[in-house]
Amino acid sequence: MPEPIRVRLLGGFRVFSIGVRGIPEKVWRLKKAVLIKLLALAEGHRLHRAQVMEYLWPTLAPEAASNNLRQAIYAARRALTPDSSVITHYLPVRDGWLALSPEEPLWVDVEAFEDAAKSARRVGEPSAYRVALELYAGELLPEDLYEAWAEGSREALRQIHLALLIELTRIHEEQEEWEPAIAALGRVVEEDPAHEGANVGLMRLHATNGKRRNAILQYQSLRRVLSEELGAEPGESARLLYERIIAGESMNSSSSEGEGGVAPARRSRRVPARNNLPAERTSFVGREEEMVEVEGLLPMTRLLTLKGAGGVGKSRFALARRLADTYPDGAWLVKLAPLSEGKLLAQTVAEAGREEPGRPSIATPEFRPYY
């Protein structure tokens, strides 16, 4: 039985089977690697043969390009699975269309990152932003910097990453959590030193936090970068803020909107995600590192098992409501201990998430529990 596969494109190309084996990097050479990259990035993970040939061999005659594509497909299939009985499973060609793993679950980090970013913006909680930011392991396919087919996606994903950091800064600032806000905005400046808005925001945050010297150094760094890279000077908002800091004027978050940069967030009333989780009678303390790890792992798999000795808090950990708020349809507790037959599993899971009369069940013919 073929294993579901995962494809990582952020920070570098890697392919591996879930929980089974990694596919050595040395296997992915030349066009067979590019073939998988193209399909992983494509909508629906499918492309027509003509599109692939145009991407990979735009200057070759159709017959030569077609022959090269056949060889690349065969080599990629062999890399994905050494089992000759399922060699076409991951890369079937039907009616001229080439697809990547159409019959088995496929996890691509780019999709997981984009979905997590949407979830973070919907939920508006720092934990949800951390999940998305953890998935961004680096720029898209750094080994293919000069490939035209990757440029647009690379910049779009980079902008999402920067925007998430700025939005997280606003959330922390609104709650007057200065150090986390500075850390988040500092990552924007690390990635884009000439980002004037982020630099101005850092100046203001440092000054608000009582670190006037850091604010002055931030302006000087911005001025040096703009001069060396763009032959320009900081804009008016940066200069005016710098003059205020030099003059020793007090800073407060309410003045930031007139100064440009990163304005504080405005708290909106968030509707908690629907769930059937038991009420938390006491606060959940500790396990922060493990919680962040779980938040990062959940988008990567359909089943995550918590293991440990009895009484260490596995159930309490799994029922943490902050995880429920990360998902648009909430989180649902399904008690399987009373079940006596495996065939009852699908219906039991389906019924757990059906709170309102008339709400459709998830137990459709396509529903297949993964365990």
Contacts in CASP RR format, 6 or more apart in sequence:
PFRMAT RR
TARGET T0000
AUTHOR 0000-0000-0000
METHOD contacts of the structure
MODEL  1
MPEPIRVRLLGGFRVFSIGVRGIPEKVWRLKKAVLIKLLALAEGHRLHRA
QVMEYLWPTLAPEAASNNLRQAIYAARRALTPDSSVITHYLPVRDGWLAL
SPEEPLWVDVEAFEDAAKSARRVGEPSAYRVALELYAGELLPEDLYEAWA
EGSREALRQIHLALLIELTRIHEEQEEWEPAIAALGRVVEEDPAHEGANV
GLMRLHATNGKRRNAILQYQSLRRVLSEELGAEPGESARLLYERIIAGES
MNSSSSEGEGGVAPARRSRRVPARNNLPAERTSFVGREEEMVEVEGLLPM
TRLLTLKGAGGVGKSRFALARRLADTYPDGAWLVKLAPLSEGKLLAQTVA
EAGREEPGRPSIATPEFRPYY
2 81 0 8 1.000
2 83 0 8 1.000
2 86 0 8 1.000
2 89 0 8 1.000
2 90 0 8 1.000
2 104 0 8 1.000
3 17 0 8 1.000
3 18 0 8 1.000
3 19 0 8 1.000
3 20 0 8 1.000
3 21 0 8 1.000
3 104 0 8 1.000
4 17 0 8 1.000
4 18 0 8 1.000
4 101 0 8 1.000
4 104 0 8 1.000
4 105 0 8 1.000
4 106 0 8 1.000
4 107 0 8 1.000
5 15 0 8 1.000
5 16 0 8 1.000
5 17 0 8 1.000
5 18 0 8 1.000
5 80 0 8 1.000
5 90 0 8 1.000
5 101 0 8 1.000
5 104 0 8 1.000
5 106 0 8 1.000
5 107 0 8 1.000
6 15 0 8 1.000
6 16 0 8 1.000
6 17 0 8 1.000
6 18 0 8 1.000
6 106 0 8 1.000
6 107 0 8 1.000
6 108 0 8 1.000
6 109 0 8 1.000
6 300 0 8 1.000
7 13 0 8 1.000
7 14 0 8 1.000
7 15 0 8 1.000
7 36 0 8 1.000
7 40 0 8 1.000
7 100 0 8 1.000
7 106 0 8 1.000
7 107 0 8 1.000
7 108 0 8 1.000
7 109 0 8 1.000
8 14 0 8 1.000
8 15 0 8 1.000
8 109 0 8 1.000
8 137 0 8 1.000
9 37 0 8 1.000
9 40 0 8 1.000
9 41 0 8 1.000
9 108 0 8 1.000
9 109 0 8 1.000
9 110 0 8 1.000
9 140 0 8 1.000
9 141 0 8 1.000
10 109 0 8 1.000
10 110 0 8 1.000
10 113 0 8 1.000
10 135 0 8 1.000
10 136 0 8 1.000
10 137 0 8 1.000
10 138 0 8 1.000
10 139 0 8 1.000
10 140 0 8 1.000
10 157 0 8 1.000
11 137 0 8 1.000
11 138 0 8 1.000
11 139 0 8 1.000
11 140 0 8 1.000
11 141 0 8 1.000
11 142 0 8 1.000
12 137 0 8 1.000
12 138 0 8 1.000
12 141 0 8 1.000
12 142 0 8 1.000
12 143 0 8 1.000
13 25 0 8 1.000
13 28 0 8 1.000
13 33 0 8 1.000
13 36 0 8 1.000
13 37 0 8 1.000
13 141 0 8 1.000
13 143 0 8 1.000
14 23 0 8 1.000
14 25 0 8 1.000
15 22 0 8 1.000
15 23 0 8 1.000
15 28 0 8 1.000
15 36 0 8 1.000
15 79 0 8 1.000
15 80 0 8 1.000
16 22 0 8 1.000
16 23 0 8 1.000
17 23 0 8 1.000
18 105 0 8 1.000
18 107 0 8 1.000
18 301 0 8 1.000
23 79 0 8 1.000
23 80 0 8 1.000
27 79 0 8 1.000
28 36 0 8 1.000
28 79 0 8 1.000
30 72 0 8 1.000
31 56 0 8 1.000
31 68 0 8 1.000
31 71 0 8 1.000
31 72 0 8 1.000
31 75 0 8 1.000
32 72 0 8 1.000
32 73 0 8 1.000
32 75 0 8 1.000
32 76 0 8 1.000
32 79 0 8 1.000
33 76 0 8 1.000
34 55 0 8 1.000
34 56 0 8 1.000
34 72 0 8 1.000
34 144 0 8 1.000
34 147 0 8 1.000
35 52 0 8 1.000
35 56 0 8 1.000
35 72 0 8 1.000
35 73 0 8 1.000
35 76 0 8 1.000
36 76 0 8 1.000
36 80 0 8 1.000
36 100 0 8 1.000
37 141 0 8 1.000
37 144 0 8 1.000
37 150 0 8 1.000
38 47 0 8 1.000
38 52 0 8 1.000
38 55 0 8 1.000
38 56 0 8 1.000
38 149 0 8 1.000
39 45 0 8 1.000
39 46 0 8 1.000
39 47 0 8 1.000
39 91 0 8 1.000
39 98 0 8 1.000
39 99 0 8 1.000
39 100 0 8 1.000
40 100 0 8 1.000
40 108 0 8 1.000
40 110 0 8 1.000
41 108 0 8 1.000
41 110 0 8 1.000
41 149 0 8 1.000
41 150 0 8 1.000
41 153 0 8 1.000
44 99 0 8 1.000
45 99 0 8 1.000
45 100 0 8 1.000
45 101 0 8 1.000
45 102 0 8 1.000
45 106 0 8 1.000
45 108 0 8 1.000
46 97 0 8 1.000
46 98 0 8 1.000
46 99 0 8 1.000
46 100 0 8 1.000
46 102 0 8 1.000
47 97 0 8 1.000
47 98 0 8 1.000
48 96 0 8 1.000
48 97 0 8 1.000
48 98 0 8 1.000
49 66 0 8 1.000
49 69 0 8 1.000
49 93 0 8 1.000
49 96 0 8 1.000
49 97 0 8 1.000
49 98 0 8 1.000
52 69 0 8 1.000
52 98 0 8 1.000
53 60 0 8 1.000
53 62 0 8 1.000
53 65 0 8 1.000
53 66 0 8 1.000
53 68 0 8 1.000
53 69 0 8 1.000
55 149 0 8 1.000
56 65 0 8 1.000
56 68 0 8 1.000
56 69 0 8 1.000
56 72 0 8 1.000
57 64 0 8 1.000
57 65 0 8 1.000
57 68 0 8 1.000
57 69 0 8 1.000
60 68 0 8 1.000
73 91 0 8 1.000
73 93 0 8 1.000
73 98 0 8 1.000
76 91 0 8 1.000
77 87 0 8 1.000
77 88 0 8 1.000
77 90 0 8 1.000
77 91 0 8 1.000
78 87 0 8 1.000
80 90 0 8 1.000
80 91 0 8 1.000
81 87 0 8 1.000
81 89 0 8 1.000
81 90 0 8 1.000
89 101 0 8 1.000
89 103 0 8 1.000
89 104 0 8 1.000
90 100 0 8 1.000
90 101 0 8 1.000
90 104 0 8 1.000
91 98 0 8 1.000
91 99 0 8 1.000
91 100 0 8 1.000
92 98 0 8 1.000
92 99 0 8 1.000
92 102 0 8 1.000
100 106 0 8 1.000
105 302 0 8 1.000
105 370 0 8 1.000
107 300 0 8 1.000
107 301 0 8 1.000
109 135 0 8 1.000
109 137 0 8 1.000
110 140 0 8 1.000
110 153 0 8 1.000
110 157 0 8 1.000
112 135 0 8 1.000
112 299 0 8 1.000
112 300 0 8 1.000
113 132 0 8 1.000
113 135 0 8 1.000
113 136 0 8 1.000
113 157 0 8 1.000
113 160 0 8 1.000
114 157 0 8 1.000
114 160 0 8 1.000
115 299 0 8 1.000
116 128 0 8 1.000
116 131 0 8 1.000
116 132 0 8 1.000
116 135 0 8 1.000
116 299 0 8 1.000
117 132 0 8 1.000
117 160 0 8 1.000
117 164 0 8 1.000
119 128 0 8 1.000
119 131 0 8 1.000
119 132 0 8 1.000
119 326 0 8 1.000
119 327 0 8 1.000
119 328 0 8 1.000
120 128 0 8 1.000
120 129 0 8 1.000
120 131 0 8 1.000
120 132 0 8 1.000
120 164 0 8 1.000
120 167 0 8 1.000
121 167 0 8 1.000
122 328 0 8 1.000
123 270 0 8 1.000
123 273 0 8 1.000
123 325 0 8 1.000
123 326 0 8 1.000
124 171 0 8 1.000
124 270 0 8 1.000
125 171 0 8 1.000
125 270 0 8 1.000
125 322 0 8 1.000
125 325 0 8 1.000
125 326 0 8 1.000
126 168 0 8 1.000
126 171 0 8 1.000
126 172 0 8 1.000
126 180 0 8 1.000
127 291 0 8 1.000
127 292 0 8 1.000
127 295 0 8 1.000
127 322 0 8 1.000
127 326 0 8 1.000
128 295 0 8 1.000
128 325 0 8 1.000
128 326 0 8 1.000
129 164 0 8 1.000
129 167 0 8 1.000
129 168 0 8 1.000
129 171 0 8 1.000
130 292 0 8 1.000
130 295 0 8 1.000
131 295 0 8 1.000
131 296 0 8 1.000
131 298 0 8 1.000
131 299 0 8 1.000
131 326 0 8 1.000
132 164 0 8 1.000
133 161 0 8 1.000
133 164 0 8 1.000
133 165 0 8 1.000
133 168 0 8 1.000
134 292 0 8 1.000
134 295 0 8 1.000
134 296 0 8 1.000
135 296 0 8 1.000
135 299 0 8 1.000
136 157 0 8 1.000
136 161 0 8 1.000
136 164 0 8 1.000
139 154 0 8 1.000
139 157 0 8 1.000
139 158 0 8 1.000
140 150 0 8 1.000
140 153 0 8 1.000
140 154 0 8 1.000
140 157 0 8 1.000
140 158 0 8 1.000
141 147 0 8 1.000
141 150 0 8 1.000
141 154 0 8 1.000
144 150 0 8 1.000
158 191 0 8 1.000
161 191 0 8 1.000
162 188 0 8 1.000
162 191 0 8 1.000
162 192 0 8 1.000
162 195 0 8 1.000
162 198 0 8 1.000
165 184 0 8 1.000
165 185 0 8 1.000
165 186 0 8 1.000
165 187 0 8 1.000
165 188 0 8 1.000
166 184 0 8 1.000
166 185 0 8 1.000
166 188 0 8 1.000
166 198 0 8 1.000
166 262 0 8 1.000
167 265 0 8 1.000
168 180 0 8 1.000
168 184 0 8 1.000
169 181 0 8 1.000
169 184 0 8 1.000
169 185 0 8 1.000
169 188 0 8 1.000
169 201 0 8 1.000
169 205 0 8 1.000
169 262 0 8 1.000
170 262 0 8 1.000
170 263 0 8 1.000
170 264 0 8 1.000
170 265 0 8 1.000
171 265 0 8 1.000
172 178 0 8 1.000
172 180 0 8 1.000
172 181 0 8 1.000
172 184 0 8 1.000
173 181 0 8 1.000
173 205 0 8 1.000
173 253 0 8 1.000
173 262 0 8 1.000
173 264 0 8 1.000
173 265 0 8 1.000
174 253 0 8 1.000
174 264 0 8 1.000
174 265 0 8 1.000
174 266 0 8 1.000
174 267 0 8 1.000
176 253 0 8 1.000
178 205 0 8 1.000
178 208 0 8 1.000
178 209 0 8 1.000
179 209 0 8 1.000
181 205 0 8 1.000
182 202 0 8 1.000
182 205 0 8 1.000
182 206 0 8 1.000
182 209 0 8 1.000
185 198 0 8 1.000
185 201 0 8 1.000
185 202 0 8 1.000
185 205 0 8 1.000
185 262 0 8 1.000
186 198 0 8 1.000
186 202 0 8 1.000
188 195 0 8 1.000
188 198 0 8 1.000
189 195 0 8 1.000
189 198 0 8 1.000
189 199 0 8 1.000
189 202 0 8 1.000
192 198 0 8 1.000
193 221 0 8 1.000
193 222 0 8 1.000
193 225 0 8 1.000
193 229 0 8 1.000
194 222 0 8 1.000
194 225 0 8 1.000
194 226 0 8 1.000
194 229 0 8 1.000
194 230 0 8 1.000
196 222 0 8 1.000
196 226 0 8 1.000
196 234 0 8 1.000
196 235 0 8 1.000
196 237 0 8 1.000
196 238 0 8 1.000
196 261 0 8 1.000
197 237 0 8 1.000
197 238 0 8 1.000
197 260 0 8 1.000
197 261 0 8 1.000
197 262 0 8 1.000
198 261 0 8 1.000
198 262 0 8 1.000
199 218 0 8 1.000
199 219 0 8 1.000
199 221 0 8 1.000
199 222 0 8 1.000
199 234 0 8 1.000
199 238 0 8 1.000
200 222 0 8 1.000
200 237 0 8 1.000
200 238 0 8 1.000
200 241 0 8 1.000
200 259 0 8 1.000
200 260 0 8 1.000
200 261 0 8 1.000
200 262 0 8 1.000
201 256 0 8 1.000
201 260 0 8 1.000
201 261 0 8 1.000
201 262 0 8 1.000
202 215 0 8 1.000
202 218 0 8 1.000
203 215 0 8 1.000
203 218 0 8 1.000
203 219 0 8 1.000
203 238 0 8 1.000
203 241 0 8 1.000
203 242 0 8 1.000
203 245 0 8 1.000
204 215 0 8 1.000
204 241 0 8 1.000
204 251 0 8 1.000
204 256 0 8 1.000
204 259 0 8 1.000
204 261 0 8 1.000
204 262 0 8 1.000
206 212 0 8 1.000
206 214 0 8 1.000
206 215 0 8 1.000
206 218 0 8 1.000
207 215 0 8 1.000
207 241 0 8 1.000
207 245 0 8 1.000
207 251 0 8 1.000
208 251 0 8 1.000
208 252 0 8 1.000
208 253 0 8 1.000
210 251 0 8 1.000
212 245 0 8 1.000
212 248 0 8 1.000
215 245 0 8 1.000
216 242 0 8 1.000
216 245 0 8 1.000
216 246 0 8 1.000
219 234 0 8 1.000
219 238 0 8 1.000
219 241 0 8 1.000
219 242 0 8 1.000
219 245 0 8 1.000
222 234 0 8 1.000
222 238 0 8 1.000
223 233 0 8 1.000
223 234 0 8 1.000
226 232 0 8 1.000
226 233 0 8 1.000
226 234 0 8 1.000
227 233 0 8 1.000
234 242 0 8 1.000
237 258 0 8 1.000
237 259 0 8 1.000
237 260 0 8 1.000
237 261 0 8 1.000
240 259 0 8 1.000
241 259 0 8 1.000
244 251 0 8 1.000
245 251 0 8 1.000
253 264 0 8 1.000
254 264 0 8 1.000
256 262 0 8 1.000
256 263 0 8 1.000
256 264 0 8 1.000
257 263 0 8 1.000
272 321 0 8 1.000
272 324 0 8 1.000
272 325 0 8 1.000
273 324 0 8 1.000
273 325 0 8 1.000
273 326 0 8 1.000
273 327 0 8 1.000
273 328 0 8 1.000
273 329 0 8 1.000
273 330 0 8 1.000
273 331 0 8 1.000
274 329 0 8 1.000
274 330 0 8 1.000
274 355 0 8 1.000
275 321 0 8 1.000
275 324 0 8 1.000
275 330 0 8 1.000
275 331 0 8 1.000
275 332 0 8 1.000
275 333 0 8 1.000
276 332 0 8 1.000
276 333 0 8 1.000
276 352 0 8 1.000
276 353 0 8 1.000
276 355 0 8 1.000
277 319 0 8 1.000
277 321 0 8 1.000
277 324 0 8 1.000
277 331 0 8 1.000
277 332 0 8 1.000
277 333 0 8 1.000
278 319 0 8 1.000
278 333 0 8 1.000
280 321 0 8 1.000
284 316 0 8 1.000
284 320 0 8 1.000
287 317 0 8 1.000
290 317 0 8 1.000
291 317 0 8 1.000
291 320 0 8 1.000
291 322 0 8 1.000
291 323 0 8 1.000
294 304 0 8 1.000
294 306 0 8 1.000
294 317 0 8 1.000
294 323 0 8 1.000
295 323 0 8 1.000
295 326 0 8 1.000
297 304 0 8 1.000
298 304 0 8 1.000
298 323 0 8 1.000
298 326 0 8 1.000
302 370 0 8 1.000
303 370 0 8 1.000
303 371 0 8 1.000
306 314 0 8 1.000
306 317 0 8 1.000
306 318 0 8 1.000
307 314 0 8 1.000
308 314 0 8 1.000
319 333 0 8 1.000
323 331 0 8 1.000
324 330 0 8 1.000
324 331 0 8 1.000
332 352 0 8 1.000
332 353 0 8 1.000
333 352 0 8 1.000
334 348 0 8 1.000
334 349 0 8 1.000
334 352 0 8 1.000
336 345 0 8 1.000
336 348 0 8 1.000
339 345 0 8 1.000
339 348 0 8 1.000
345 369 0 8 1.000
346 363 0 8 1.000
346 367 0 8 1.000
346 369 0 8 1.000
347 363 0 8 1.000
349 362 0 8 1.000
349 363 0 8 1.000
349 369 0 8 1.000
350 361 0 8 1.000
350 362 0 8 1.000
350 363 0 8 1.000
350 367 0 8 1.000
351 361 0 8 1.000
353 359 0 8 1.000
353 362 0 8 1.000
354 360 0 8 1.000
354 361 0 8 1.000
END
